[in-house]
Amino acid sequence: MRAFAVLYGVLAYGIFLVSFLYAIGFVGGLVVPKTIDSGMTADVVPSVVINLLLLSLFAVQHSVMARPAFKRWWAQFVPPPVERSTFVLLASLALLLLYWQWRPLPHPIWTVTGVWAQVLWAVFWLGWGLVLLSTFLINHFDLFGLKQVWDYRARRERPPMEFKTPWFYKAVRHPIYLGFILAFWATPTMTAGHLLFALVTTAYILVGIQLEERDLIASFGETYTLYRRRVSMLIPLPPRRGGNP
């Protein structure tokens, strides 16, 4: 059972890694066979509806399964050591479905060339780098389920959650989300399909932050409330007075 949990966690992580790397190529139009602007085009209205359904499927799965109440219910069916891996697996499969079924809307909204195109590409890569580095700052392998299954195999008790604010987290409360927003919007050629993707994912991020912070306040109480009061949500700003030093 313990060996199976580790194998399951590794498999879920591997599928996540594929979906994450594919996301870079999908959004950036790089290397991968199917990108946000490639594939057979169809009528605008059906394409928009399908794309919204795909984005909504990921958003609902990601938001609902991350809530404590769902986790308590889910624990009746999924053992705690593989709960996070299952969440990661289902989120990754939802993303892979989105890549596969996405309908391109290639009408250009803006096109930038020259030095400004290079600036946008730099921001694009900065965003993805910020996402990846921020996950390691808060424990990448715990976030994606590998630590849970390894602790289970080693018969180690999981320590209580600890609130910490390393590096970027001292400047913004959600550097991972900031990185995604930069990566999704920074493109030299913004098509209608890419714009739809960027708008909907940004809206989801803003809603998701509210849900996530409600859970963090419930978990860490005044500690997180003071942090929230002091540190900006997404835009790096000088720390405000009235929070943690």
Secondary structure, 3 states (H helix, E strand, C coil): CHHHHHHHHHHHHHHHHHHHHHHHHHHHCCCCCCCCCCCCCCCHHHHHHHHHHHHHHHHHHHHHHHCHHHHHHHCCCCCHHHHHHHHHHHHHHHHHHHHHHCCCCCCEEEECCCHHHHHHHHHHHHHHHHHHHHHHHCCHHHHCCHHHHHHHHCCCCCCCCCCCCCHHHHCECCHHHHHHHHHHHCCCEEEHHHHHHHHHHHHHHHHHHHHHHHHHHHHHCHHHHHHHHHCECCCCCCCCCCCCC
